[in-house]
């Protein structure tokens, strides 16, 4: 049986994090949604996991995953699984049991979770741009299937602590110290600490795994007087700066730089928060940079539920703690302050004294104060970030990480700019 992770019509709810990537490439815990499936299914699968995504994303992800079938419509018996599902042992067993039968669709809370079919018989020669629950429910018999899935952006933060704990505790080499640890560094509860080959823990650093496991991956460095505790994952080649306070389920991806205070947050690959300032219960996508003294509020003064924008509407997240969600390639200037439940789009530059608007779109230039704009209302504090300037900056940032922007990635960047400009 072939298995395809698919995107459905709810993918639009995951903007800006899913503007340059499929929803299943988003992360909660230490693995992306796709990586969770691969972790649980790959050892028992006969063929590699195949993928379905919005067509304009496909060229970049074919480049990222050579040899993986993407948007391929076949005549093989295929189980389609929604890429928004948070796969665990229990869900993996349901997939591998063979009990999800051909000709049936499986739903949870009105969400399409999975269906099994011969793709060419159901869709014709090509897979649809987005797989819609209504179409599937009209073609296949409907059944219920229990699982966990993400319905909104903030679910990635809501589920993060439990997913982080489950996944880091299952890492195979906890208790092994393979890297270099200075004699005056302190490791507490070493049996719950993994330090990979090539990692470097310097004098005065404290790794306290009393209340949660800690993993420092290959080539990562923890500088003097930094404190890591209550569950921390430091990705390959990342750096934790002098005096940093990193705690309570923090994930740093590959080649990140982190300083100041970070709590219960996700930093995707190649993003920086090098200086003082607080980031809590936040999701910072790839290629972002938070200037010195950038601060996020993650708790309202009245301890009430945080509201966040989704599809142009403010929605009650039913979460007490929720900070900033920031799309790829965005930046904040020194001293930037983000309100509780702030949302910043892709490739935006935020600056100015005071709090900027709580919701900021993609390709925006401005903030709390923008002297280049005459009117000072919330709607007029921003100007459109010119595409060529945005691309130039993105290329420079990628070059600093030793990478060159591919033609496919640049084309996608331009496509997203056009789509965001026209509201498509």
C-alpha positions as CSV (number, residue, x, y, z in Angstrom):
1,X,0.0,0.0,0.0
2,X,1.2,3.5,-1.0
3,X,0.9,6.3,1.6
4,X,0.6,10.0,0.6
5,X,0.6,12.9,3.0
6,X,-1.8,15.5,1.6
7,X,-2.7,19.1,2.0
8,X,-6.4,20.1,2.3
9,X,-8.3,23.3,2.0
10,X,-7.3,24.2,5.6
11,X,-3.7,24.9,4.4
12,X,-4.7,28.5,4.0
13,X,-5.2,28.8,7.8
14,X,-1.5,28.2,8.3
15,X,-0.3,31.3,6.6
16,X,2.3,32.8,7.0
17,X,4.2,29.7,8.2
18,X,3.0,27.7,5.3
19,X,3.6,30.3,2.5
20,X,6.9,28.7,1.4
21,X,6.3,25.2,2.7
22,X,3.5,22.5,2.9
23,X,1.7,22.4,6.2
24,X,3.3,19.0,7.1
25,X,6.7,20.8,7.1
26,X,5.6,22.8,10.2
27,X,6.8,21.7,13.6
28,X,5.5,20.9,17.0
29,X,7.9,19.2,19.4
30,X,11.3,18.4,18.0
31,X,9.9,16.9,14.7
32,X,7.9,18.4,11.8
33,X,4.5,16.8,11.1
34,X,6.1,14.9,8.2
35,X,9.1,13.7,10.3
36,X,6.7,12.3,12.9
37,X,5.1,10.1,10.2
38,X,8.5,9.0,9.0
39,X,9.7,8.2,12.5
40,X,6.7,6.0,13.2
41,X,6.1,4.5,9.8
42,X,9.3,4.3,7.8
43,X,10.8,1.1,9.5
44,X,7.7,-0.9,8.4
45,X,6.8,0.7,5.1
46,X,7.6,-1.0,1.8
47,X,7.8,2.2,-0.1
48,X,8.9,5.7,0.9
49,X,6.2,8.2,2.1
50,X,4.9,10.2,-0.9
51,X,3.7,13.8,-0.7
52,X,1.0,16.0,-2.1
53,X,1.2,19.8,-1.8
54,X,-0.1,23.0,-3.5
55,X,1.3,23.0,-7.0
56,X,3.3,26.2,-6.7
57,X,5.2,24.7,-3.8
58,X,6.1,21.5,-5.6
59,X,9.3,22.5,-7.5
60,X,11.1,23.6,-4.3
61,X,10.1,20.5,-2.4
62,X,11.1,18.2,-5.3
63,X,14.4,20.0,-5.0
64,X,14.5,19.4,-1.3
65,X,13.4,15.8,-1.5
66,X,14.9,14.3,-4.6
67,X,13.4,10.9,-5.4
68,X,10.3,11.4,-3.3
69,X,7.1,11.3,-5.3
70,X,5.3,14.6,-5.1
71,X,1.9,15.2,-6.6
72,X,2.0,11.9,-8.5
73,X,-1.3,10.3,-9.4
74,X,-1.0,6.6,-9.7
75,X,-3.1,3.4,-10.2
76,X,-1.7,1.9,-7.0
77,X,-3.8,1.2,-3.9
78,X,-3.1,4.4,-1.8
79,X,-3.9,5.6,1.7
80,X,-4.1,9.4,1.7
81,X,-3.4,10.9,5.2
82,X,-3.9,14.5,6.1
83,X,-0.6,16.2,6.7
84,X,-2.1,18.1,9.6
85,X,-2.4,14.9,11.7
86,X,0.1,14.7,14.6
87,X,1.3,11.1,14.2
88,X,2.1,9.0,17.3
89,X,2.4,5.3,18.1
90,X,-1.4,4.9,18.3
91,X,-2.1,6.5,15.0
92,X,0.7,4.7,13.3
93,X,-0.7,1.4,14.4
94,X,-4.1,2.3,12.9
95,X,-2.4,3.0,9.5
96,X,-0.2,-0.1,9.5
97,X,-3.1,-2.4,10.7
98,X,-4.6,-2.5,7.2
99,X,-8.0,-1.8,8.7
100,X,-8.4,1.5,6.9
101,X,-10.2,0.0,3.9
102,X,-10.3,1.0,0.3
103,X,-13.4,3.0,-0.7
104,X,-13.7,4.6,2.8
105,X,-13.0,8.0,4.2
106,X,-12.2,8.8,7.8
107,X,-13.2,12.0,9.6
108,X,-12.6,13.5,13.1
109,X,-14.6,16.6,14.2
110,X,-15.6,17.3,10.6
111,X,-12.0,17.2,9.5
112,X,-10.9,14.8,6.7
113,X,-8.2,12.6,8.3
114,X,-7.6,9.8,5.8
115,X,-9.1,8.0,2.8
116,X,-8.1,5.0,0.7
117,X,-8.6,4.7,-3.0
118,X,-7.0,4.2,-6.4
119,X,-6.0,7.8,-7.2
120,X,-6.6,7.7,-10.9
121,X,-10.0,6.2,-10.5
122,X,-11.0,8.9,-8.0
123,X,-9.3,12.0,-9.4
124,X,-8.4,11.2,-13.0
125,X,-4.9,11.9,-14.3
126,X,-3.8,14.5,-11.8
127,X,-4.3,15.1,-8.1
128,X,-6.3,18.2,-7.2
129,X,-4.5,21.4,-6.0
130,X,-6.1,20.9,-2.5
131,X,-8.0,17.9,-1.5
132,X,-11.4,18.9,-0.2
133,X,-13.4,17.1,2.5
134,X,-16.7,17.7,0.7
135,X,-15.6,16.0,-2.5
136,X,-14.2,13.0,-0.7
137,X,-17.3,12.6,1.5
138,X,-19.5,12.6,-1.7
139,X,-17.3,9.9,-3.3
140,X,-16.5,7.6,-0.4
141,X,-18.3,6.2,2.6
142,X,-17.6,8.2,5.8
143,X,-16.3,6.8,9.1
144,X,-14.9,8.2,12.3
145,X,-11.2,7.9,13.3
146,X,-9.7,9.2,16.5
147,X,-6.5,11.2,16.2
148,X,-4.8,14.5,17.1
149,X,-4.5,17.2,14.4
150,X,-3.7,20.8,14.1
151,X,-6.6,23.0,13.0
152,X,-5.0,26.5,13.5
153,X,-1.5,28.0,13.7
154,X,-1.5,28.2,17.4
155,X,-2.2,24.5,17.8
156,X,1.5,24.1,17.0
157,X,2.3,25.9,20.2
158,X,-0.6,24.4,22.2
159,X,0.7,20.9,21.5
160,X,4.4,21.7,21.6
161,X,5.2,20.9,25.3
162,X,3.6,17.5,25.3
163,X,5.1,16.6,21.8
164,X,8.5,17.9,22.9
165,X,8.5,15.8,26.0
166,X,7.4,12.7,24.2
167,X,9.9,13.0,21.4
168,X,13.0,14.1,23.3
169,X,12.5,11.3,25.9
170,X,12.5,8.8,23.0
171,X,15.9,10.0,21.6
172,X,18.2,6.9,21.5
173,X,21.3,8.3,23.0
174,X,20.2,10.2,26.2
175,X,22.9,9.8,28.8
176,X,25.8,9.9,26.2
177,X,28.3,12.7,26.2
178,X,30.3,12.5,23.0
179,X,31.2,16.1,22.5
180,X,33.6,18.4,24.4
181,X,32.5,19.6,27.8
182,X,34.7,22.0,29.7
183,X,35.7,20.8,33.2
184,X,34.0,23.9,34.7
185,X,30.7,23.3,32.8
186,X,27.9,21.7,34.9
187,X,25.7,18.8,33.8
188,X,22.9,18.0,36.1
189,X,21.0,14.6,35.8
190,X,23.4,13.5,33.1
191,X,21.4,10.4,32.2
192,X,18.9,12.8,30.6
193,X,21.5,14.7,28.6
194,X,22.8,13.9,25.1
195,X,25.8,15.9,23.7
196,X,26.7,14.8,20.2
197,X,30.1,14.5,18.6
198,X,31.5,17.9,17.7
199,X,29.3,19.8,20.2
200,X,31.1,22.2,22.6
201,X,29.9,23.0,26.1
202,X,32.1,25.9,27.5
203,X,33.2,26.9,31.0
204,X,30.4,28.1,33.3
205,X,27.6,26.7,31.1
206,X,24.8,24.8,33.1
207,X,22.8,22.0,31.5
208,X,20.2,21.1,34.1
209,X,18.0,18.1,33.0
210,X,16.3,17.7,36.4
211,X,12.9,18.7,35.0
212,X,13.4,17.7,31.3
213,X,15.9,16.1,28.9
214,X,18.4,18.2,27.0
215,X,20.0,17.4,23.6
216,X,22.9,19.3,22.0
217,X,23.4,18.1,18.5
218,X,26.5,17.9,16.2
219,X,28.6,21.1,15.9
220,X,26.4,23.1,18.3
221,X,28.0,25.3,20.9
222,X,26.8,26.4,24.3
223,X,28.9,29.5,25.5
224,X,30.0,30.4,29.0
225,X,27.3,31.1,31.7
226,X,24.4,30.0,29.5
227,X,21.7,28.0,31.3
228,X,19.6,25.3,29.7
229,X,16.9,23.5,31.7
230,X,13.4,22.0,31.7
231,X,13.7,20.5,28.2
232,X,15.9,21.9,25.4
233,X,16.9,20.8,22.0
234,X,19.8,22.6,20.3
235,X,20.1,21.7,16.6
236,X,23.2,21.0,14.5
237,X,25.6,23.9,14.2
238,X,23.5,26.2,16.5
239,X,25.0,28.6,19.1
240,X,23.7,29.5,22.5
241,X,25.3,32.8,23.4
242,X,26.9,34.0,26.7
243,X,24.5,34.2,29.6
244,X,21.5,32.9,27.7
245,X,18.5,31.5,29.7
246,X,16.9,28.7,27.6
247,X,14.2,26.7,29.3
248,X,10.9,24.8,29.2
249,X,10.6,23.0,25.9
250,X,12.7,25.2,23.6
251,X,13.5,23.9,20.1
252,X,16.4,25.5,18.1
253,X,16.8,24.2,14.6
254,X,20.0,23.9,12.6
255,X,22.4,26.9,12.5
256,X,20.4,29.1,14.8
257,X,21.9,31.7,17.2
258,X,20.2,32.2,20.5
259,X,20.7,34.6,23.4
260,X,18.7,36.4,26.1
261,X,15.7,34.5,27.5
262,X,13.7,31.9,25.5
263,X,10.8,29.8,26.9
264,X,8.6,27.2,25.3
265,X,9.3,28.3,21.7
266,X,10.2,26.9,18.3
267,X,12.9,28.4,16.2
268,X,13.2,26.9,12.7
269,X,16.5,26.5,10.9
270,X,18.8,29.5,10.4
271,X,17.0,32.0,12.6
272,X,18.6,34.3,15.1
273,X,17.8,35.9,18.4
274,X,21.3,36.6,19.6
275,X,20.8,39.3,22.2
276,X,18.9,40.2,25.4
277,X,15.1,40.2,25.3
278,X,12.4,37.6,25.9
279,X,10.6,35.3,23.5
280,X,8.0,32.9,24.9
281,X,5.4,30.5,23.6
282,X,6.3,31.6,20.1
283,X,7.0,30.1,16.6
284,X,9.8,31.8,14.7
285,X,10.1,30.4,11.2
286,X,13.3,30.1,9.2
287,X,15.6,33.0,8.1
288,X,14.2,35.4,10.7
289,X,16.3,37.8,12.8
290,X,15.1,39.4,16.1
291,X,17.1,42.5,16.9
292,X,18.5,43.2,20.4
293,X,15.9,43.7,23.1
294,X,13.1,42.3,21.0
295,X,10.4,41.2,23.5
296,X,7.3,39.1,23.1
297,X,4.4,39.2,25.5
298,X,2.9,35.7,26.0
299,X,0.5,36.4,28.8
300,X,-2.3,39.0,29.1
301,X,-2.4,41.1,32.2
302,X,-5.8,39.8,33.1
303,X,-4.7,36.2,32.5
304,X,-7.4,35.8,29.9
305,X,-7.5,33.7,26.8
306,X,-5.4,35.1,24.0
307,X,-7.0,36.0,20.6
308,X,-5.1,35.7,17.4
309,X,-5.9,36.5,13.8
310,X,-6.8,33.7,11.4
311,X,-8.1,34.4,7.9
312,X,-8.8,38.1,8.8
313,X,-10.8,37.2,11.9
314,X,-9.8,37.4,15.6
315,X,-10.4,34.0,17.1
316,X,-10.3,33.0,20.8
317,X,-7.4,30.5,21.0
318,X,-8.5,29.3,24.5
319,X,-4.8,29.5,25.4
320,X,-3.5,31.5,28.3
321,X,0.1,31.6,27.0
322,X,0.7,32.6,23.4
323,X,3.4,34.9,22.1
324,X,4.6,35.6,18.5
325,X,4.1,33.7,15.3
326,X,6.5,35.0,12.6
327,X,6.8,33.9,9.0
328,X,10.0,33.2,7.1
329,X,12.5,35.9,6.3
330,X,11.0,38.5,8.7
331,X,13.0,40.8,10.9
332,X,12.6,43.0,14.0
333,X,14.7,46.0,14.9
334,X,16.3,46.7,18.2
335,X,13.8,47.3,21.0
336,X,10.8,45.9,19.2
337,X,7.9,44.9,21.4
338,X,5.3,42.4,20.3
339,X,1.9,42.1,22.0
340,X,0.3,38.8,23.2
341,X,-0.8,36.7,20.3
342,X,1.1,38.7,17.6
343,X,1.2,37.5,14.0
344,X,3.8,38.7,11.5
345,X,3.8,37.6,7.9
346,X,6.7,36.6,5.6
347,X,9.5,38.9,4.7
348,X,8.4,41.9,6.8
349,X,10.6,44.4,8.6
350,X,9.2,45.6,12.0
351,X,10.7,48.7,13.8
352,X,9.8,51.7,15.9
353,X,9.1,52.5,19.6
354,X,6.0,51.1,21.2
355,X,3.8,48.2,20.2
356,X,3.3,47.6,16.5
357,X,-0.1,46.4,15.3
358,X,-0.9,42.9,16.6
359,X,-1.4,41.5,13.1
360,X,1.1,42.4,10.4
361,X,0.9,41.0,6.8
362,X,3.7,39.7,4.6
363,X,6.1,42.0,2.7
364,X,5.5,44.9,5.1
365,X,7.9,47.6,6.1
366,X,7.1,49.6,9.3
367,X,5.9,49.3,12.8
368,X,4.8,51.3,15.8
369,X,6.5,54.4,14.3
370,X,7.2,54.9,10.6
371,X,8.3,58.4,9.7
372,X,8.3,57.5,6.0
373,X,4.5,57.3,6.2
374,X,2.5,60.4,6.9
375,X,-0.6,59.0,8.5
376,X,-0.2,57.3,11.8
377,X,-3.2,55.0,12.1
378,X,-2.6,51.3,12.6
379,X,-3.5,50.7,8.9
380,X,-1.0,53.3,7.6
381,X,2.1,52.5,9.6
382,X,3.4,50.2,6.8
383,X,4.6,50.4,3.3
384,X,4.9,47.5,0.9
385,X,8.4,45.9,1.0
386,X,9.7,46.0,-2.6
387,X,10.1,42.5,-4.0
388,X,13.6,43.0,-5.4
389,X,14.9,44.5,-2.2
390,X,13.3,41.7,-0.2
391,X,14.9,39.1,-2.5
392,X,18.3,40.8,-2.3
393,X,18.2,40.7,1.5
394,X,17.1,37.0,1.5
395,X,20.0,36.1,-0.8
396,X,22.5,37.9,1.4
397,X,21.2,36.1,4.5
398,X,21.3,32.7,2.9
399,X,24.8,33.4,1.6
400,X,25.9,34.1,5.1
401,X,24.9,30.5,5.9
402,X,26.8,29.2,2.9
403,X,23.8,28.7,0.8
404,X,22.8,30.0,-2.6
405,X,19.1,30.7,-3.4
406,X,18.0,28.3,-6.1
407,X,16.0,29.3,-9.2
408,X,13.1,27.3,-7.9
409,X,13.2,29.0,-4.5
410,X,13.4,32.5,-6.1
411,X,10.5,31.7,-8.3
412,X,8.4,30.5,-5.3
413,X,9.4,33.7,-3.4
414,X,8.2,35.8,-6.3
415,X,5.0,33.7,-6.6
416,X,4.2,34.2,-2.9
417,X,4.8,38.0,-3.2
418,X,2.3,38.1,-6.1
419,X,-0.3,36.0,-4.3
420,X,0.0,38.0,-1.1
421,X,-0.2,41.3,-3.1
422,X,-3.4,40.3,-4.8
423,X,-5.0,38.5,-1.9
424,X,-5.1,35.1,-3.6
